[in-house]
Amino acid sequence: MYSQSMAPPEPKDDRRVTRIEIAPKTIFLVLLAILGVWVAQALWNVVVVILVALIMVGAVLPIVHFFERHGVKRSIALALIYIGAFLIITGLLFLTLPPLVSQLLEILENAPKERQKLVAFLSDYKVLKPIAQSLKTLPLDQVVTSSAQKLLGYSSYVLTAIGYAVTTMFLSIYLIADAKRVNGALYAVVPRAYHLRLARILLNLETIVGGYIRGQLITSLAITIFTFVLLTGLGVPDSLALAIFAGLTDVIPFIGGVLASGPAVIASIGQGAPVAIIVVIAMIIYQEFESRILVPRLYGRVLRMSSALVVVALLIGGTLMGILGALLALPVAAGLQMIVREMRVELPGEDVDDTKQRARDQRAEQVYEQLSAGAPATEAAQIAGDLAVKIRENEHHGRTITDVLPTLDRDRPGTED
């Protein structure tokens, strides 16, 4: 019988116990992020309205500044801009919709006759006889009726979109008319250490949005002129309405070219097959010219986006919000890319030495702190905006941040020359 001292030792437990502790702050941040996602999803329409209104502000604000430099008050400038835009849009719709509706009704009226002609043409070829038989048995009346019912069903969506558009327009007017108070409220909630970065971001956003809108206007005007000259030269009726429609739909990514060319090609069929073929070839060549030459030159310097990023942004925007998302994708993506760049965020895979840039940023922030010491939020916003403009101007001339000090200090309210 073994004694207690001679008992075999107990085996050691080599298992390690891992304890995972989550700080209360981390839990709070995760819950806050989940709440933010839920609120954004619930208020998605409101977010879209605000986003579109901000883009409208970025597009209209340079025109307002132009009028103000020529002695026009901001309220009068806003009235001139928005009333002028309303009259232009109304005029374009008046020139475009009646001829296109008349053309659509004529197509629907002549559809049975045209189907018979097409069936007779395809029946002459053995390979195309199955297609001719399918067209012959197609219930054309039912297709037209169902299409009309679907269009009536979309009328409620159109009215809703008009309501959102009016709300967005008035919100943009308010943001521009009361810009000082809005800027003051924005700068009041942002820590003062980030005021200058915020001013640079707002300045660059205005440049991005303004450049994007100008690019859209130029491309739309170019395809309008091209389509009008092409159709007029070939004797196609309603060439002006078709050209304006092409210009309006050209702004839609991916499908804009098809929508712009479709009515023009259909209208040219009545002039004969050779004319229709010429229109098809000419529109395809122009779309290639616009996508490969015109668009890169117009957007390349302003948006500073690679081709891959452009495609990804358009796909994401179109998936999330359809046509509206595709329209907003490029300026939003360019704006996010610019914000990341201005915040000096180091992205994975980048090997850039920005020590000098960070030193210049620190010096600029010190200058801003000197100029805005004791100033209220509204005045601090003005100082930050002026400093951001001066810094960008001096960067083009190779000057340092200290060259900005005398000019801004002299321009501050309450200082003497």
N, C-alpha and C positions, 0 to 999 in steps of 0.2 A: 504494500500500500504506500503510495507516494505521499510525501509530506507536502505542505503548502508551499514551502520554499522551492521544492523541486518541480512544481507544476510548469508545464510549457508556457512560454510567453504568448500573450494574445496577439494575433496578427494586426499589423498597422493598417489603418484605413487611409489609402493614398488618394481618395477622391477629393477633389477640390470643389468647394461650394462657391459659385459665382452669384453675386448679388447685383441686381440691376436697380439702381435708384434713379428716379426721374425727378429733377428739381421742379418745385411748384411753378417757377417761372416758365419752364419749358412746356409744362402742361397748359398753362395759361395762354402761351403763344400759339400752341397747336389748336386749342379751342377757339381762339380769336381768328385764326386762319380759316377754320371750318365755318365759323359764323360769317366771315367775310365772303367766302365762296357762296354760302347759302343766300346772303343778302344780294350779292351780285346777280345770282340766278333769278331770284324773285323780282328784282328791279331791273331786269335786263333791258326792257324797253326804255326805262329812264336813263340807263347808262348810255344806250345808243343815241338818244336824243341829246344828251350832254356832249357826247363825243362829236356828233355831227355839228352841233352848235359851236364847239371850239374850233373845228375845222373851218366853218363859215367865218368865224372871227378872224382866224389867220388869213383867210382869203380877202376879207373886206378891209381889214385894218390898214394895209398899205395904201389903199385907195383913199381911206379917210385921212391918213397922214398927208397925202398929196393935196387934198382939198384944203386942209388946215394950213399947209405951207403957203397956199395962195389966198389966205385970209378968209376962208369959209368956215363958219362955225360947225362944230361936230354934229349938232342936231340937224342942221340943214344938209350937211354932207350925207348923213345917214338917210335922210328922206330922199335925197336925189338918187342915191345908189339903189335903195330898195325899190323905189317907185320905177326907176329906169329898168331894173332887172325884171320887175313884174310886167312892164309893158313889152319888153323884149320877148320874154317867155310866152306871153299871151299872143303876141304877133306871130311867133314861130309856130305855135300850135294852130292858130287860125289858118296859116298858110299850108300846114302839113296835114292836119287831120281830115278836112273835107275831101281833098283829092284822094287820099289813101282809102278812106271809107267808101268813096264812090268806086274806086278801082276794085276794092274787095267785093262789093255788091255785084259789080259787073262780072267778076270771076265766078262768083257763086251762081249767077244767072246763066252764064255760058258753060258751066261745068259739064252738064250732060252732053252737049254738042262736042266739046273738046274731048270728052272721054271716048265718044264714038270715033272721032278722028284718030285718037291715039290707039284705040283697040284695032282699028282697021290697019293702021301702019304696022303695029307689032305682029298682027296675024299673018303678014306676008313672009315672015321669017320663022322657020321651024323652031329655032332655038328660043325665040321670044314668045311662042304661042302660049306656054303656061302663064306667063305674066299677063298676056292679053286676056286670057280666060279669067284670071283673078280680078283684073280691072272690070271686066264685064259683069261679074257677079257681085261687085262691091256695092253695098247698100248706101249709095251716095246721099240720099235724102236723110237717112238716119244719122250719118256722120255729120252732116250740116246741122241737124237739129240738136244733136248732143253737144256739138261745139258751141252753138249759141247758148245752150243752157249752162255750160261751164263758164262762158264769158259773163253771163248774168250772175252766176254764183260768186265770181271774183269781184263784183261791184262793191260788196261790203268791205273787202280788203282795200280796195282803191279809196273808199271814203275814209277808212281808218288811216291809211297812209297820208292822205291830204291833211287830216287833223294833226298827225304827228309833224308833218312838214310846217304847218302854220305855227305850232308850238315851238318848234326848233328855230324858226325865223325870229319870233318875238324874243326868245331867250338870247339869241345872238345879238339882237338889237340892244337888249338891256346890258349885256356884258360889255359891249363897245361904248354905249352911252355913259355908263357909270364905271368906266375902266379904273379910275383912281381908287374908288371905294373897293372894288373887287380885288385889285392888286393889294391894297392895304390889308384886307381880310386874309388874303393868301399869305402875305409876308408875315402877318401877325401869328399865324399858326406854325410857320416854319422857323426853326432855330436860326438865329442871326448868323451863325457860322456857315450856314448854307445859302444865305441870301444871294451872294454873288453867283454861285452855281445855278441857282434858280433863275436869276436874270439871264444868264447865258443860255439856259435851256429854253426859256420863253422866246428869246431873240432868235435862236436857231429854229425853233418850231415855226415861228412866223415866216422865216425864210423857206423852210421845207414846204409848208402848206401853200404859200404864195407861189413858189416855183412849180409845184404839182398842178395847181389850178391853172396857171398860165400855160403849162405844157398841154393840159387837156383842152384848153381853148384853142391853142394853135393847131393841134392834131385834128380837132373837130372842124375848124375852119378850113384846113387843108383838104380834108376828104370832101367837105361840102363843095368847095370850088372845083375840085377834080371831077366829082360826080356830075355836077351841073354842066360843066364844059363837055364831058363825054356824052351825056345823054342828049344835050342840046345839039351837038354835032351830028349825032346819029338820028335825030328826028324823033326821039322817044317823047311821048306826051307827059305832061306834069313833071317835067324834069326838075323844076325848082323845089316842089314838094318832096320829091324823092331824094334830092340832094340834101335838103334840110334834115329829113329823117335819117339819112346816112350819118350826118354830122352829130345828131343827138344820140344815136345808138353806138357810135364809135367809141364812146367813153367806157363802155362795158367791156371788161377784159374777157378774153377767150372767145365769147360768142358775139362780141360786138361787130366783128368783121362780117360774120354770116348774116346777122340781122340787118346790117347796113347794105349788103349786096343783094339780099333776097328780093325785096320789092323792085329794085332796079332791074334785075334780071327778068323777073316775071313781067314787068311792064314792057321790056324790050322784045318779048316773044311775039307780040302782035306785029312788030316790024319785020318779022322774018327770022329764020334760023341763023343766017350769017350775022345779023345784028346782035342777036342774043349771045352767040359764041364770042363775038368781040367784046361785049360787055363783061362776060364771065372772065375772059382772059385779062382784060384791063383791070378789073377789080382785084383779081388775085395778085397781079403784079404790084398794084398799089399797096395792098396789105403787106406784101413782103417788104416793099420800100419803107413803109411806116414802121414795121416791127424791127427791122434790122438796121435802119439808118436814122430815121427821124426821131423815134422814141429814145434810143440811147443817147443821142446828142442833147435832147431836151431834158431828160431826167437824170442823166449820168452824174453831172456835177452837183445837182441839187440833192438828190436822194442818197447818193453814195452807197448804192446797194449792188451786190453781185447778182449775176443772172440767176444763180441757184436760189439765192435768198428771195428774189422777186417771185419766182415760180412757187416756192414754198409759202410765201406770204399770201399770194393769190389763192392757192389751194385751201389754206386755213381759213381765210376770210370768206371764200365762197361756200365752204362747208358749214361754217358757223351761222352766217347771215345771208346766204344767197347772193343776189346781185349787189345789194347794198354792202355786204361784207367784202366782195371783190373790189368795189369802188373805193372803200376805205382802207383796204389792206396795205397798199403801198405807202401812203403817208403815215399810217400808224406804225408800220414796221420800220420805216425810216426814222420816225420820231423815237421809238424805243431804242434803236441802234444808237442814235445820237445821245440819248440820255445815259445809256451805259458808257459811252465814250466820255461824256462830260463828267460823270461821277468817278472816272478813273477806275472802273471795275476791271480787274484782271481776269480775262476769260481763259478757260483751259486751252492749252495749245499755243498761246501767244507768248512770244519771247521779245518783248519790247521794253527798252530801257527808257522809262519816262521820268527819270529823276529830275531832269531840268524842268520838265513841264510841271511836276508837282511843286518844285521850288517857286516857279512863276505863279502858280495858283496860290501858294501860301503868301507870297508877297502881295498879290492882288487882294487877298482877303484881309491882310493887315491894312492896306490902303483903305479898303471899304470900312473897316472898323474905325479908322481915324475920321473919315468923312461923315459917317453916320452916327457918331457918338452922341447919345442923348436925343436923337431924332425919333419922332413917332413912326409908326409902321407905314403910313402913307408916304411920308417924306423919305423914309429909308428905301421904299420900293422905287421911288423916282431916282434916288442916288444910285442904287444898284443897277437900274436900267441904263442910266447915262454912263456909268463906269463900264458896263459890258460893251456898250456901243463904242466908247473911246478905245477900249482895249482891242476890239476887233479891228478898228481903223488903224491903230498904231502897229498891229501885227503885220499888216500889209506893207507898212513902211519901215519895218525893222526897228521900231522904237521900243523902249523899255517902259515898264509900268510907271516909273517915276515921272515920265513925261506927261502923264495924265493928271497928276496932282494939281498943278497950277490952274489948268483949265476948269476942272470940276469944282475946285474950291472957289473960283471966281463966280461960277454959275450958281452956286448954292443960294437959296433965299436968305436975305439978311446980310449978305456980304457985299463989300464995296469993291468997285473996280480998282 
